[in-house]
Amino acid sequence: MIGPLGLVRDLRRAVDAAARRLRGEYEEDEWGYDPSFAAAAEPLLSFLYDHWWRVTATGTEHVPRDGRALLVANHAGVLPWDAAMTATAVRRAGVERDPRFLVLDWAFGLPWASVVIRRCGGVPASPHNALRLLEQDHLVMVFPEGAKGVGKPWRERYRLQRFGRGGFIELALRTGAPIVPVAIVGSEEIYPKLGELPGVARLLGAPHVPITPTFPLLGPLGVIPLPSRWRIAFGPPVDLGGLGPDAAEDRATVLELSEEVRDRIQTMVLENVIERTGAFR
């Protein structure tokens, strides 16, 4: 266990290193991912993972150690904290690769945050980008609920929204990538949605800006996510390779498989809500 002084020192070092890289020279791949920047951010992510959200991860043995794969997860929390914590869980499991996670375009319009998201592995969400990442044998994280996931009111927490038109199934079929279902519990409580601020959302180009118990009441401090307790569960891979790429053209098959994966994740989510001892304790 890291002591308080060591934790503060590591966080300060991470912030200083990240700021230097934002101002100076850096190396990045074609997607904007900067491994040195990601390494500099690791102490902050570890603080959030170990101390703020006290994450428990299970089933990490199901994450492929090499080759292409899709991590398909439920979504909540406005900002992609769920992606950051899932990627941290993967690295903690000894998987020596950094997942690339698809992020809605509006987040890349936010100053500073957009740079951090991209350099830590975030990629603008589009079928074209996802296909290219899988063809390059990346581990790709997708959130098929999209904006509907982050826009759920508090009373509908942990009820998965529709998975769109099954685009992630088409990607898996066309590339032969296995699908690893992921259930994330805890992200619904970091910004409990009590209402909406549509005017602010339009100003930011965001799909939703929620009214929460702390925002906008506390101003900028209200953006700090609440310290809920998280569980992240990785399920056994779903291998669609036997169907072949031509199955991606069969809409009935795609939608049926999409619903099957959604149902599996919904079951995993509810199981982990029960397993969690409490949202904030």
N, C-alpha and C positions, 0 to 999 in steps of 0.2 A: 504494500500500500504506500503510495506516494504521500509524504508529509505535506502540510499546508505551504511551507516555505518552498519546497521543491516544486510543488504544483504551480505556485505563482511564478517561480523562476522559469519553468518550462513554458507557461503561457506567454510570459513577457518575451521570451526568446522566439516563440512562434510568431507573435505579432510583429516583432521587429524584423524577422526574416521575411515574412510575407510582405511587409511594407517596402523593404529594400527591393524585393523582386518586382513589386508593382512599379517601382520607380526606375529600375535599372534593366540590365540585360538578363535574358532568360532563354531557355530552350523549350520548345513546345512541338508537338506533332501536328499533323494536318488538321486535327480537331481542336487544337488549342490546349490540349492537356500538357501540363508541365509537371513532371514527376518531382522535381525539386521543390516546387511550390506546394504540391500535395504533401510532401514529407514535412515541410515547415508547418503546415496546418495540422499535422497529426496530434501534437499535444493538446490543442484546443478540442479536436474531435474526441480524443481520449477522455478529456475532462467531461465533456457532455455525455459520452457513452458510459463512463464508470461512475460519475458522481452526480451529474444533473438528472439524467434519465435512468440511470441504474439498469442498463439494458441486460436482459437475459436472452441469449441466442441459442436456439436448438436446431438440430438437423443440418448443421453446416457441412456434414459429410456428404450431403447430396449435391453440393456445388461442384461442378466439374473443375478439375485442376488444370486442364488444358482444353483447347478446342472451343469452338463457338457454342454459345448457349444463351437462352433467354431467361432472365429472372423476371417473373410476372407477379406484381404485388398490388395490394390495395393501396389507396392513396388518401392522404389528408394532410392538413397543416399549412396550407398556403405556400410557404417556401419549402424547397426540397430537403428539409431536414430528414425525412424518412429515407430518401435516397442516400444521404450522407451516412446515416447510422447503419443502413443495410450494407453499404460498402465497407464500413469499419468492421462490421461483424464478419464479413467475408475475409478481410485481411487478418483479423484476429484468429481465424480458423486455420491460418497457415497457407491460404490460397495466394500464391505469389503472382497476383495479377490485380489490376485496378479496374473494377467494373465501370463501364460507361453508362450513364443514365440519361434517358431522354427527358428533356425539360420543356415545358410550354414556352413559346416564343416570347411572351410578355416579360418573363423573368430576365431575359437578356437585354431588356431595355432599362433595367435598374442600374444606376451608377454603382460602381464598386462590386455590388453583389454579382453582376453579370460576369465580371472578370474572374472573381473567385469561383463561381460555379463552373465556368468553362475550364479553368486551369486545374480544377479538381476532378474533372471527368464528365461534366455536363455537356450535352450535345442538344442543339435545337431539335425538338421532336418532329420527325417527318418519316414517312415510309422509306424514302430514298436514303436518308442518313442511317436508319436502322439496318437496311439491307446491306449497305456498304460496310458498316461495322461488323456485321455477322460474316460477311464474305472475307473480312480480314481476321476472322477467328477471335473476335473480342467476346467478352462476357458482357451482355447488354441487359440493362434493367429498364423495364417498361411498366407504365401505370395505365392500364386500359380504361380506367374510370375517367382519366383526364380531368378537365375542369369541374366536371360533375362531382368528382370525389372531394375536392377541396371546398366545394360550395354547399355541402350538406349541412342542414341545421343540426343543432345539438341533439334534438330528439331522434334523429336518424343516424346517430353515430354507430359505426361498425355494421351498417347495412350497406353492402356493396351496391353501387349503381351499375347500370348496364355497361357492358364492355364494348360499346360502339358496334362497329361492323366486323369485328374479329380480325382486324389488321395484323395483330401479333400472331394469329394462327396462320395466316397467309405467309408471313415471314418465316415461321418455323417450317412450314411445308416446302417452301421454295429453297430454303438453305439447308434443310436437314438438321436444324438446331434443336436440341432437346429443350423442353420448357420446364423450368424449376418453379413451382408455385411458392409464393412467399406471403406469409401473413404477418402484418405489422399491427401490434396493439400498443397504444400509448400516444400515437401521433394525433388522434382525435382530440385529446385533452390539452394539447399545447396552446391552441388558440380556440377555446370553446366558442362556437358561433351562436350569438344571441340575436343577431340581426345583420343588416348589410349597409354599406356606405356606397351606393351606386355612383354618386358624383365623384368620389375619390377613385373608385375603380376605373371610371372613364378617363379621368385625368392621368392615371398611371398606365392605362391600356391593359389593366388586369381583369381577368374574368370575375373575380370576387375580391372585395376588401371587407372583412367581417368586423362587426361590432362584437367585442369580447368583454369579459369582466374587467380587463385592464386597458383596452384600447377602444376609443381614443381618450378615455378618462385620464390615463397617466401620461398622455403624450408619447414621445419617443420611447419611454420606458415600457410602454404597453406592447412594444414589438418584441420584447424579450419573451421567449416561449416559456410556458409554465413547466415546472419540474415534475412531470408525470412519470410513472414507472412504465418502462417499455418491455415488451416481449417481441422477438422476431423469430419466426419459425420457418424453416426451409423444408419443403416437402419433397418426396421422391420425384425424380424427373419424369416427365411425360414425353415419351419418344414417339414422334409421328413419322419417323423416317420410312416406315413400311408403307405408308400411303403414297409417297412419291410427290414430286412438285406439281404434277397435273391436278392433284386434288385441291390445290389452291384456287382453281377456277370453279369449283363446285360450291356455290353459295350455301346450299343446305348443309353440306359437310362442315364448312368453315364455321357457320353459326352454331351448329350442334356442338362442335368441339370447343368453341368459345364459351358456351354456357356450361359445359362440363368442367372446364378449368375454373370458371367463375364460381361454380358451386363448390368445388374443392377448396378454393381459397376462403370462401365464406364459412365453410365448416371449420377450417383451421383457425380463422379469426375468432369465431365463437368459442372454440375449445380453449384458446389462449386467453380470452377475456375471463373465462372461468378459472383458469390456472393462475392468473394474476391475483395476488392477495388484496390488492387495492390500487386505485388509480394514482394515489399520491403518497402512499406509505411504503 
